[in-house]
Amino acid sequence: MKIGIPKEIKTLEGRVGLVPAACADLVRAGHTVLIQSSAGEASGYGDEDYRQAGVTLVPDAKALYEQAQMIVKVKEPQPAELKLLRADHLLFSYLHLAAEPELTKGLCQVGLTAVAFETVEDKGALPLLAPMSDIAGRIATQVGAHLLHRPQGGRGILLGGLPAAERGRVVVLGAGVAGGNAALMAAGMGAEVVVFDVNRDKLAQMRALGPNVTALYPYADSLAREVRQCDLLIGAVLITGKRAPHLVSADLVRQMQPGSVIIDISVDQGGCIETTKPTTYQNPTFIWEGVVHFGVTNMPGAVPRSASQALSAALIPYVKTLAGDNWRSYGPLSAGINVDKGKVVHPALL
């Protein structure tokens, strides 16, 4: 099969679909791998690295899409890329269609088949979402700690505190991979951390992070009390394939302390905080009712080398299977189909 890797064009997105070592595995398996020139540069992989792996370099996106049968990319197709897709393409990427009705419509009009990384499911786990959720959770705490600095509009809080100064307070909504990593980082910094989740086993894992971590069921009153007094609120709620539910209302955000910070990792799926809206790394924040909001939709794109390595390692076995004739019989990939020959098929989108 001819597998194409285009250069990402989403604002300040530096990741690449597959690193050279993964491409070399595909070439050894008998596939033709094409990559758009300079697609790997922001991740630290030059064209020569791909040439040495046996990859064919193509000059631009148009040439790549014309030649490839399968498109492996990181972020959802942007409008300019949508025009290059064909009905015979197999698209494999993050899509987050629950929050993108126009993109869903566009993919259906093209008539292709699209498998979304975030809905590939294996025994209840999301193996292609996990590595980026891991990164997003860690970035959320790092960015949140920075945004709490006064020059960024924050409260002027040192998240971990210090002798004679209070520790910062962090609330994390969701104890999955993203929320768990956010809590891990915040706890390691020395903050007072409260994590909410409905799953008792996950709450036990969060509590085990340290004595400065409290794990609670998200009763409305408990959640509202903690949100009002926190310095940093991190949203990390996920329902596979579906739009994220709003756990924090605009009215509750109004009651937060001036200069507090919201990082909504769920923004790709619509956000779990009502006041969240998508932003980019070019203009990552906005202030609403005195609260700093960060809603970047490609958070792991800030660390493209680390992210590309982690994502590529997770992707490669699935790409190999997709390149075969009977991939639809493989449960995890079958579960990941969002659009099939121009029709929306994923239950969460129907």
N, C-alpha and C positions, 0 to 999 in steps of 0.2 A: 504494500500500500504506500501511496505517497502522502507523507505526513508533513504538514506545513506549520511553522511557528512564526507568526507575525510579530513585528515590533509593537509593543503596547503604546497606545496613544492617549489613554486616560491621563488627566492632568497629573504630572509628576509621578507617574507610575513607572518604576524602574525594574520590576520583576520580569523574568522571561519564563516561558512555559516549560522548557526543558533545558537543563544544563548540558554541556558537551558530553560528559560521561554517560548520561542517560541516552543521548542521541546515538552515541557509539554502540550502545547495547542494541538499539533498534536497527542500526545499519548491519550489525553482525547477524541479526535475525532475518535479514533479507529485505528490509524495508528501505524505501528512499525517503530521506529526511531533508526537507528544505527549510531554510531559515532566512528571514529578511535581513539584509545587511545592517549591522549595528544593533540588532535586537537584544543582544546580551551585554552590551557595553556598560549600561548602568549597574548591572549585577557583577561587573568585573570580568566578563568573558568576551574577548574580542573575536572578530571574524576568523582569525587564524586558528583560534582554539577550536572552533566548529569545523573548519576545513580539516584539521588534523584528526577529528573524530569521524570523518567521512561524510560530513554534511555538505549539501549543495547550497551555496550562497545565491540568493536572488536579489536584484537591486531595489525592489520596491514592493509595497503591499499588493498592488494590482497583479504583478507577475506571480507573487506567491499564491494568492487566492485562485488565480487561473490554473495553476499547475497542481495544487494540492487536492487530495480527496478528503482527508481529515484535517481539521483545523484545531490545533492545541494552543490555547492562549490562556492568560490569567484572568483578566477582567472581562465583563460582559461587552459585547460588541457596541462600539460607539456608532453614531449615525453614519459617519463616513465609511465604517467597516461594514455596516449592514448592507450597503449598496454593492459590496464586493462578494457577498455570500450568494450561493446558488442552491437550488433544490437538491442537488446530488452531494452536497457537502454534509459531512458529519462533524458537528461542532462540539467540542469538549472544553468547557471553561466554567468559571463561576458565572452564574446568571442572575440569581436573586429576583426571579420574575414576579414574585408576589408583590414587590414594591415597584415594579416596572411594567405597567400595563401597555405602554406604547411599544416597548421593546418586544413584549410578548406578541403583540399584534404584528409587528414587523417581521419577526421570525416565522410566524404562521404564513404571512404573505409570501415570504421567500419559498416556503414549502419544504424546508430542510428537517433533519432530525438533530436535536440538541440534547446532549447529556450534561447535566449540571454537576459540577464538583460537589456542591453543598448538599445534594440529595442522593449521592451514591451512599448506600446504607448497607452495612455488613454486620449482622447479628446485633442490631440496635445501635451500633457505633457509626460515626460519620468520618471515615478515615481520610477523606480529602479535605474536609473542613478543619479537622483537628489541628494540623500543624499551623495553619494561619490563625486559628482561634488562640492557640498557644501564644503566638507572637502578639496578636492584637491585645490580649489580656495584659501582657507585660508592658507593651507600649502605653496602654491606657493609664497605668499607674505612673509610669515615667513622665508622660506628658502632663497628667494631672498635677503631679508634684511641681512641675515647672510653671504651669498656669496659675498655681496658687501664689506665685511670686507677685509682689505688688506691681512691678513694671508690666506684667502681662494682664493686669486687671484683677488679680486675685486678692485674697484676704491678707496676704503677707504672712502666710503660715509656712513654717518648716515642717514638712509632713511628719517626720519622726520625732519632732520636739527635741529638747536638750535640757540639761539641768536648769531648773528655775523657769522653764517654759513648758507649756502644755503640749502634749502630743496632738497631732492632727487627727481628725475623725474621718474615716472612709466607710461608705456604705456601698456594698456590691449587690446588685440584683441578679441572682442566678449563680449557681455553683458548678456549672459545667466546665468545659475546658477553658473558655475565655474568662469567665468569672473566677474560676479557681486560680488561674495564673495571676489575675489582677489582685486577688486577695493574698496570694503568696508573696508577691512583690511588695504590697503595702505592709504586710506583716513584717517582712524582712527589713523594711525601712524604719520600723518601730512605731507605726501609726496604730491607733485604736481602730480595729476593723470589725464591722458587722456585716455578715453575709446572709442573704435571704434565699431560701429555696424550699420547694415542697417535698423534696426527696430526703428522707432521714439519713440514708447512707452518705449522701453528699454533704449533709450538714455535719456528720461525724468526721468526714475527711477535712472539712474546713476548720472545725474546732481543734483538730489535731495539729494544725499549723503552728499553734503557739498560744500562750496564755493571753495574748492581746487580741485574739480573734473570738468573736461571739457569733454563733450560728443560730439563726431563728427561722421559724415558719413565717411566711409573709402575711400575717393577719393585717388587715387594713390599718388598724390603730397603731400597731407596732411599727409597721413600715413608715407611716406618716410621722411618727415621733422621731424616728432615727433620721429620716430625710431632712426634717426641719433643722436638726442640730448638726448635720454633717458638714465637713469642709469640702469633701470630694465625693460625688455620686457617680458610680460606674454602672451603666446598664449593660447586662450581658444575658438577655433572655432569648431563647431560641426554641421555636416549634418548627420542626423540619419542614422546609418548603413553604410555610405559611407566613403571613404578615405577623410581625411581633405585636403582642398585646400591649396596650398602654398601662403600665403599672403605676406611673406617676403622672398625675394630672397637671395641667397648667396652673390650676389654683394652688396645688401643693408646691410647685416651683416658686410661685410668688412668696411663699412663706419661708423659703430658704434664706440663709444669711447672705447679705450683700457680699460679693466677691467670692462666693463659693463656686465650685466648678462641677460641670456635668460632662462626662465622657460617655457617649452612647455607642457601644460597640455594635448594638443591634440595628444601627442606622441602615445597613444594607437591606434589612428586611422591614424597613419602615420605622424602626425605632421603638423602644419600650418606654420612652419618656415623651409626653405629648408635645413638648416645646422643641423637640429635636428636629432639625432639618439637615439635609445632606450638605456637606462642605467639601472643599478640596485642600490639599496641602498648600496651595497658593494663597488661599484665604481660609484658614482652618477654623477660626472661631468667630462667634458673634455673642453679643451680650443682650440678654432678654431679662427685663425686670431686675437688673443688677447681678444676674447670675451668668457666669462665663460658660458658653456651650461649645463643645468640640464635637463635630459630626462628620469627620473625614470618612469617606466610604471605602477607602483602600488603605487602611492603617498600616498593614504590613509592607506596603510599598515604600515606606520610609527606610526600611532595612533590606533592600532588594537582594543583596548577596546572600545573607542568611536565609531570607524567605524563599528565594529561588532554589537554594540547595535543599531546604526542608520540603518544599512543595514537590520538587522534581522526584525526590526519593519516594514520596507517597504516590505520585502519579504513574511512574514507569510500569508497574505491573498491570495497571488498568489500561494504559495506552497499548501495551502489547496484546491484551485481550481484545480491545476494540478493533485492532488491526486485523483480527482473524475473522473467519466467516460466521462463527456461531456465538458472537458476543451477546446476542439478545437472550440466550439461554442461561447466561450467568446472572444470578439474582441481584447482586449489588449494582451492576451496571443497568440492568433492566429497571431497578427501582429508581435509578438516576435520570431516566428519560423524562424530560419536561415537555418537549415538543416532538412529535413523531410524524414525519412527512407532512408538516404543516398543520398538525392538529395538537392542541393542548391535551396531554394525557395524564400528567401527574395529579393525583387526587387532591393535593393541597391547593392546586390552581383551578380546579373545576368549580 
